[in-house]
Amino acid sequence: MCVRLTAGIEFMNHLSMVRFNAMGLALLAFIGGWFLCRADVGDFSPCLQFFYSSWPPKGLAGTPICQRYCNRYHFATLYSRPRRSPWFSGYVYTVPTGKRPASSWKFEPQLAYPTADGNMITFPVGALDQNVVESQAVELDYINSTYSRGHLNPSLHHQCHEDRSATFTLTNVVPQKIGSNDGPWEHLEQNVNETLAAYCIGEAYVVTGIIPYQKEERWLKDHRVAIPEYLWSAYCCPNYNNSLPVEMKELFPTYAAIGRNDPNSTEEIVPVNKTAKKSFRGYDVRQMPLATLEMYLKDRFGTIVSVFYEQCSGTK
């Protein structure tokens, strides 16, 4: 259910439109005491509902963020402070309605000041508090770069306007080549949307993340934001239509995919379609069973990575 802004949040959004200096953040930390007392950064406990069986993916280390907007939780993210970008975002899929919201980009105040209010804040016009700049990616990191802002949790996969608007936070974004973001990866997001809308009964849980380069990291703006070599995504739909077409049976209850973010990467994980449109060539997406995705994650991260509880087997 979509909720209306409270007077307090309206006031905070007004603050975010003025110059955001240290005094402004200190005031937000004080105001934050009027809202939820539990921190939104550092603990998934307040937002376990965005993971199947309340079970976040295991095997990756980072900073949990319960993504709060308009004083309501919308999804969850495991964030890497050293990389200034997320490892993954987890959310509950809902059939989308309406138009894509305007790109009003936001940041997470509790990454800069742990006692600040947990609601994500729209980037202000003008100078930005240095603690914010050091703690996370900011808009300047992406301006005049060759990378787009690639959503892990996409606006397309949500019905409520607030849910969709909440995805426009840079803690939910990684540097993604336009050939991927506007090509095969966008097609995957649309395909998942159509598949879940048509055949999933009840809630569908999605986790989308990244795979880093194996040897030498790539960065935006001189070690500001780490660039992933691949993106991956997996969904879990424990209750689905039993009358699935034969060609769809392997897609339930769970399925996964890995997409290329570098046209020069080798083809062991995702082969390249040499006949693809030139602007999208080298940004292929390979769909696969969840177990295959977890095999590649284990190989790259050097540890067992489990995306869903019991691999979304339905056993709780």
One Martini backbone bead per residue (centre of mass of N, CA, C, O) as a GRO file, in nm:
protein
  316
    1MET     BB    1   0.096   0.036   0.022
    2CYS     BB    2   0.049   0.363  -0.025
    3VAL     BB    3   0.193   0.651   0.124
    4ARG     BB    4   0.196   0.944   0.283
    5LEU     BB    5   0.332   1.221   0.367
    6THR     BB    6   0.466   1.363   0.622
    7ALA     BB    7   0.542   1.649   0.774
    8GLY     BB    8   0.834   1.569   0.843
    9ILE     BB    9   0.921   1.482   0.555
   10GLU     BB   10   0.864   1.748   0.417
   11PHE     BB   11   1.077   1.900   0.579
   12MET     BB   12   1.320   1.729   0.488
   13ASN     BB   13   1.291   1.785   0.184
   14HIS     BB   14   1.340   2.083   0.217
   15LEU     BB   15   1.628   2.056   0.326
   16SER     BB   16   1.746   1.901   0.068
   17MET     BB   17   1.722   2.174  -0.120
   18VAL     BB   18   1.938   2.277   0.035
   19ARG     BB   19   2.223   2.333   0.164
   20PHE     BB   20   2.436   2.047   0.248
   21ASN     BB   21   2.554   2.051   0.560
   22ALA     BB   22   2.656   1.969   0.867
   23MET     BB   23   2.420   2.112   1.009
   24GLY     BB   24   2.194   1.967   0.854
   25LEU     BB   25   2.266   1.679   0.952
   26ALA     BB   26   2.238   1.734   1.252
   27LEU     BB   27   1.938   1.800   1.235
   28LEU     BB   28   1.851   1.524   1.125
   29ALA     BB   29   1.944   1.362   1.368
   30PHE     BB   30   1.739   1.493   1.556
   31ILE     BB   31   1.480   1.430   1.395
   32GLY     BB   32   1.514   1.117   1.391
   33GLY     BB   33   1.393   1.075   1.685
   34TRP     BB   34   1.083   1.093   1.577
   35PHE     BB   35   1.124   0.823   1.457
   36LEU     BB   36   1.275   0.562   1.396
   37CYS     BB   37   1.508   0.405   1.609
   38ARG     BB   38   1.605   0.217   1.410
   39ALA     BB   39   1.846   0.134   1.218
   40ASP     BB   40   1.910   0.123   0.853
   41VAL     BB   41   2.218   0.070   0.915
   42GLY     BB   42   2.361  -0.269   0.978
   43ASP     BB   43   2.056  -0.407   0.949
   44PHE     BB   44   1.801  -0.644   0.837
   45SER     BB   45   1.566  -0.676   1.046
   46PRO     BB   46   1.351  -0.452   0.933
   47CYS     BB   47   1.378  -0.610   0.611
   48LEU     BB   48   1.315  -0.931   0.572
   49GLN     BB   49   1.057  -0.923   0.374
   50PHE     BB   50   1.258  -0.912   0.103
   51PHE     BB   51   1.301  -1.218   0.179
   52TYR     BB   52   1.305  -1.535   0.154
   53SER     BB   53   1.222  -1.642   0.459
   54SER     BB   54   1.393  -1.414   0.593
   55TRP     BB   55   1.667  -1.470   0.392
   56PRO     BB   56   1.955  -1.365   0.334
   57PRO     BB   57   2.216  -1.371   0.167
   58LYS     BB   58   2.506  -1.579   0.160
   59GLY     BB   59   2.879  -1.483   0.171
   60LEU     BB   60   2.855  -1.171   0.197
   61ALA     BB   61   3.022  -0.866   0.265
   62GLY     BB   62   2.866  -0.582   0.445
   63THR     BB   63   2.624  -0.317   0.436
   64PRO     BB   64   2.327  -0.292   0.558
   65ILE     BB   65   2.015  -0.175   0.393
   66CYS     BB   66   1.719  -0.014   0.478
   67GLN     BB   67   1.510   0.116   0.246
   68ARG     BB   68   1.404   0.448   0.315
   69TYR     BB   69   1.083   0.601   0.223
   70CYS     BB   70   0.849   0.781   0.357
   71ASN     BB   71   0.871   0.602   0.622
   72ARG     BB   72   0.941   0.339   0.436
   73TYR     BB   73   0.999   0.026   0.340
   74HIS     BB   74   1.121  -0.120   0.011
   75PHE     BB   75   1.421  -0.239   0.053
   76ALA     BB   76   1.738  -0.420   0.011
   77THR     BB   77   2.098  -0.367   0.093
   78LEU     BB   78   2.430  -0.454   0.003
   79TYR     BB   79   2.706  -0.262   0.103
   80SER     BB   80   3.008  -0.107  -0.026
   81ARG     BB   81   3.222   0.113   0.097
   82PRO     BB   82   3.489   0.084  -0.072
   83ARG     BB   83   3.310   0.088  -0.355
   84ARG     BB   84   3.050   0.263  -0.357
   85SER     BB   85   2.862  -0.003  -0.376
   86PRO     BB   86   2.665  -0.267  -0.447
   87TRP     BB   87   2.610  -0.612  -0.422
   88PHE     BB   88   2.292  -0.602  -0.340
   89SER     BB   89   1.935  -0.639  -0.411
   90GLY     BB   90   1.622  -0.677  -0.231
   91TYR     BB   91   1.287  -0.783  -0.346
   92VAL     BB   92   0.942  -0.732  -0.418
   93TYR     BB   93   0.739  -0.820  -0.660
   94THR     BB   94   0.536  -0.606  -0.873
   95VAL     BB   95   0.301  -0.507  -1.077
   96PRO     BB   96   0.322  -0.266  -1.298
   97THR     BB   97   0.235   0.090  -1.296
   98GLY     BB   98   0.266   0.326  -1.494
   99LYS     BB   99   0.508   0.551  -1.491
  100ARG     BB  100   0.811   0.649  -1.482
  101PRO     BB  101   0.984   0.810  -1.275
  102ALA     BB  102   1.159   1.054  -1.190
  103SER     BB  103   1.510   1.132  -1.166
  104SER     BB  104   1.545   1.136  -0.822
  105TRP     BB  105   1.827   1.153  -0.658
  106LYS     BB  106   1.981   0.967  -0.386
  107PHE     BB  107   2.074   0.927  -0.037
  108GLU     BB  108   2.251   0.796   0.261
  109PRO     BB  109   2.283   0.939   0.570
  110GLN     BB  110   2.392   0.688   0.754
  111LEU     BB  111   2.672   0.663   0.614
  112ALA     BB  112   2.769   0.948   0.734
  113TYR     BB  113   2.539   0.943   0.980
  114PRO     BB  114   2.424   0.718   1.206
  115THR     BB  115   2.205   0.934   1.354
  116ALA     BB  116   2.045   0.973   1.124
  117ASP     BB  117   1.805   0.968   0.928
  118GLY     BB  118   1.685   0.694   0.714
  119ASN     BB  119   1.592   0.864   0.495
  120MET     BB  120   1.615   0.924   0.193
  121ILE     BB  121   1.791   1.182  -0.005
  122THR     BB  122   1.792   1.441  -0.198
  123PHE     BB  123   1.992   1.593  -0.391
  124PRO     BB  124   2.137   1.884  -0.382
  125VAL     BB  125   2.201   2.200  -0.464
  126GLY     BB  126   2.531   2.201  -0.469
  127ALA     BB  127   2.688   2.160  -0.202
  128LEU     BB  128   2.843   1.880  -0.028
  129ASP     BB  129   2.891   1.688   0.214
  130GLN     BB  130   3.186   1.524   0.279
  131ASN     BB  131   3.075   1.267   0.418
  132VAL     BB  132   2.904   1.183   0.179
  133VAL     BB  133   3.128   1.164  -0.036
  134GLU     BB  134   3.301   0.943   0.129
  135SER     BB  135   3.055   0.718   0.179
  136GLN     BB  136   2.954   0.765  -0.131
  137ALA     BB  137   2.791   0.801  -0.401
  138VAL     BB  138   2.768   1.057  -0.651
  139GLU     BB  139   2.672   1.235  -0.919
  140LEU     BB  140   2.964   1.317  -1.017
  141ASP     BB  141   3.063   1.024  -1.081
  142TYR     BB  142   2.870   1.007  -1.355
  143ILE     BB  143   2.953   1.256  -1.476
  144ASN     BB  144   3.124   1.225  -1.769
  145SER     BB  145   3.084   0.931  -1.821
  146THR     BB  146   3.057   0.587  -1.966
  147TYR     BB  147   2.829   0.553  -1.742
  148SER     BB  148   2.554   0.434  -1.606
  149ARG     BB  149   2.271   0.400  -1.393
  150GLY     BB  150   2.241   0.085  -1.247
  151HIS     BB  151   1.990  -0.095  -1.152
  152LEU     BB  152   1.904  -0.349  -0.935
  153ASN     BB  153   1.641  -0.217  -0.849
  154PRO     BB  154   1.378  -0.181  -1.049
  155SER     BB  155   1.113   0.014  -1.129
  156LEU     BB  156   0.957  -0.200  -1.310
  157HIS     BB  157   0.907  -0.401  -1.034
  158HIS     BB  158   0.667  -0.182  -0.961
  159GLN     BB  159   0.364  -0.030  -0.855
  160CYS     BB  160   0.437   0.179  -0.662
  161HIS     BB  161   0.548   0.496  -0.665
  162GLU     BB  162   0.735   0.481  -0.415
  163ASP     BB  163   0.886   0.226  -0.492
  164ARG     BB  164   1.000   0.347  -0.755
  165SER     BB  165   1.141   0.600  -0.634
  166ALA     BB  166   1.334   0.439  -0.432
  167THR     BB  167   1.536   0.331  -0.661
  168PHE     BB  168   1.664   0.639  -0.671
  169THR     BB  169   1.950   0.529  -0.547
  170LEU     BB  170   2.299   0.502  -0.527
  171THR     BB  171   2.277   0.234  -0.341
  172ASN     BB  172   2.126   0.090  -0.620
  173VAL     BB  173   2.396   0.150  -0.790
  174VAL     BB  174   2.582   0.090  -1.095
  175PRO     BB  175   2.817   0.079  -1.324
  176GLN     BB  176   2.667   0.091  -1.657
  177LYS     BB  177   2.652   0.010  -1.961
  178ILE     BB  178   2.445   0.107  -2.211
  179GLY     BB  179   2.451  -0.164  -2.374
  180SER     BB  180   2.314  -0.302  -2.124
  181ASN     BB  181   2.088  -0.114  -2.003
  182ASP     BB  182   1.950  -0.076  -2.314
  183GLY     BB  183   1.949  -0.390  -2.359
  184PRO     BB  184   1.975  -0.701  -2.243
  185TRP     BB  185   1.902  -0.615  -1.948
  186GLU     BB  186   1.630  -0.489  -2.010
  187HIS     BB  187   1.511  -0.744  -2.132
  188LEU     BB  188   1.524  -0.909  -1.875
  189GLU     BB  189   1.339  -0.733  -1.699
  190GLN     BB  190   1.093  -0.771  -1.887
  191ASN     BB  191   1.083  -1.081  -1.879
  192VAL     BB  192   1.041  -1.109  -1.575
  193ASN     BB  193   0.786  -0.947  -1.561
  194GLU     BB  194   0.614  -1.130  -1.751
  195THR     BB  195   0.652  -1.399  -1.600
  196LEU     BB  196   0.547  -1.319  -1.315
  197ALA     BB  197   0.272  -1.197  -1.400
  198ALA     BB  198   0.165  -1.472  -1.538
  199TYR     BB  199   0.271  -1.720  -1.307
  200CYS     BB  200   0.274  -1.583  -1.035
  201ILE     BB  201   0.175  -1.669  -0.701
  202GLY     BB  202   0.217  -1.419  -0.526
  203GLU     BB  203   0.525  -1.394  -0.409
  204ALA     BB  204   0.825  -1.234  -0.540
  205TYR     BB  205   1.174  -1.285  -0.521
  206VAL     BB  206   1.452  -1.053  -0.560
  207VAL     BB  207   1.801  -1.076  -0.668
  208THR     BB  208   2.054  -0.822  -0.731
  209GLY     BB  209   2.391  -0.820  -0.868
  210ILE     BB  210   2.750  -0.856  -0.855
  211ILE     BB  211   3.065  -0.893  -1.043
  212PRO     BB  212   3.382  -0.874  -1.010
  213TYR     BB  213   3.683  -0.846  -1.079
  214GLN     BB  214   3.944  -1.072  -1.045
  215LYS     BB  215   4.199  -0.870  -1.043
  216GLU     BB  216   4.136  -0.573  -1.168
  217GLU     BB  217   4.001  -0.300  -1.079
  218ARG     BB  218   3.742  -0.078  -1.166
  219TRP     BB  219   3.696   0.289  -1.205
  220LEU     BB  220   3.555   0.578  -1.101
  221LYS     BB  221   3.715   0.857  -1.052
  222ASP     BB  222   3.960   0.765  -0.896
  223HIS     BB  223   3.843   0.550  -0.681
  224ARG     BB  224   3.525   0.586  -0.627
  225VAL     BB  225   3.380   0.359  -0.824
  226ALA     BB  226   3.301   0.044  -0.873
  227ILE     BB  227   3.327  -0.184  -1.146
  228PRO     BB  228   3.154  -0.423  -1.295
  229GLU     BB  229   3.161  -0.710  -1.496
  230TYR     BB  230   2.889  -0.817  -1.366
  231LEU     BB  231   2.551  -0.914  -1.368
  232TRP     BB  232   2.290  -1.037  -1.143
  233SER     BB  233   1.992  -1.259  -1.131
  234ALA     BB  234   1.713  -1.363  -0.905
  235TYR     BB  235   1.427  -1.574  -0.857
  236CYS     BB  236   1.137  -1.635  -0.622
  237CYS     BB  237   0.853  -1.865  -0.679
  238PRO     BB  238   0.675  -2.073  -0.476
  239ASN     BB  239   0.402  -1.976  -0.626
  240TYR     BB  240   0.254  -2.138  -0.910
  241ASN     BB  241   0.146  -2.224  -1.209
  242ASN     BB  242   0.062  -2.554  -1.304
  243SER     BB  243   0.001  -2.451  -1.622
  244LEU     BB  244   0.262  -2.467  -1.763
  245PRO     BB  245   0.445  -2.439  -2.008
  246VAL     BB  246   0.693  -2.636  -2.108
  247GLU     BB  247   0.906  -2.391  -2.156
  248MET     BB  248   0.855  -2.288  -1.834
  249LYS     BB  249   0.932  -2.504  -1.613
  250GLU     BB  250   1.243  -2.418  -1.560
  251LEU     BB  251   1.149  -2.119  -1.427
  252PHE     BB  252   1.044  -2.306  -1.182
  253PRO     BB  253   1.075  -2.127  -0.893
  254THR     BB  254   1.367  -2.072  -1.027
  255TYR     BB  255   1.591  -1.817  -1.164
  256ALA     BB  256   1.871  -1.698  -1.376
  257ALA     BB  257   2.137  -1.440  -1.434
  258ILE     BB  258   2.398  -1.315  -1.660
  259GLY     BB  259   2.571  -1.002  -1.727
  260ARG     BB  260   2.744  -0.803  -1.928
  261ASN     BB  261   2.986  -0.504  -1.874
  262ASP     BB  262   3.214  -0.621  -2.083
  263PRO     BB  263   3.314  -0.671  -2.410
  264ASN     BB  264   3.621  -0.792  -2.315
  265SER     BB  265   3.534  -1.030  -2.194
  266THR     BB  266   3.520  -1.334  -2.147
  267GLU     BB  267   3.325  -1.652  -2.241
  268GLU     BB  268   3.275  -1.853  -1.999
  269ILE     BB  269   3.007  -1.727  -1.881
  270VAL     BB  270   2.942  -1.523  -2.138
  271PRO     BB  271   2.857  -1.530  -2.440
  272VAL     BB  272   2.888  -1.403  -2.774
  273ASN     BB  273   2.688  -1.235  -3.005
  274LYS     BB  274   2.802  -1.159  -3.325
  275THR     BB  275   2.495  -1.066  -3.442
  276ALA     BB  276   2.453  -0.834  -3.285
  277LYS     BB  277   2.401  -0.538  -3.221
  278LYS     BB  278   2.652  -0.322  -3.196
  279SER     BB  279   2.555  -0.161  -2.930
  280PHE     BB  280   2.514  -0.473  -2.781
  281ARG     BB  281   2.777  -0.597  -2.820
  282GLY     BB  282   2.899  -0.777  -2.533
  283TYR     BB  283   2.602  -0.765  -2.347
  284ASP     BB  284   2.519  -1.030  -2.265
  285VAL     BB  285   2.267  -1.274  -2.162
  286ARG     BB  286   2.257  -1.548  -1.926
  287GLN     BB  287   2.056  -1.805  -1.867
  288MET     BB  288   1.995  -1.989  -1.546
  289PRO     BB  289   2.032  -2.173  -1.299
  290LEU     BB  290   2.089  -2.117  -0.973
  291ALA     BB  291   2.330  -2.317  -0.938
  292THR     BB  292   2.505  -2.182  -1.156
  293LEU     BB  293   2.533  -1.909  -1.032
  294GLU     BB  294   2.661  -2.008  -0.760
  295MET     BB  295   2.913  -2.119  -0.894
  296TYR     BB  296   3.022  -1.846  -1.001
  297LEU     BB  297   3.030  -1.703  -0.727
  298LYS     BB  298   3.228  -1.894  -0.590
  299ASP     BB  299   3.461  -1.855  -0.790
  300ARG     BB  300   3.492  -1.538  -0.749
  301PHE     BB  301   3.469  -1.517  -0.415
  302GLY     BB  302   3.572  -1.788  -0.259
  303THR     BB  303   3.266  -1.865  -0.177
  304ILE     BB  304   2.974  -1.945  -0.053
  305VAL     BB  305   2.669  -1.861  -0.232
  306SER     BB  306   2.342  -1.786  -0.105
  307VAL     BB  307   2.039  -1.661  -0.217
  308PHE     BB  308   1.833  -1.888  -0.115
  309TYR     BB  309   1.638  -2.058   0.070
  310GLU     BB  310   1.670  -2.370  -0.029
  311GLN     BB  311   1.654  -2.272  -0.329
  312CYS     BB  312   1.344  -2.228  -0.340
  313SER     BB  313   1.181  -2.510  -0.250
  314GLY     BB  314   0.949  -2.455  -0.008
  315THR     BB  315   1.122  -2.517   0.241
  316LYS     BB  316   1.066  -2.411   0.600
   0.00000   0.00000   0.00000
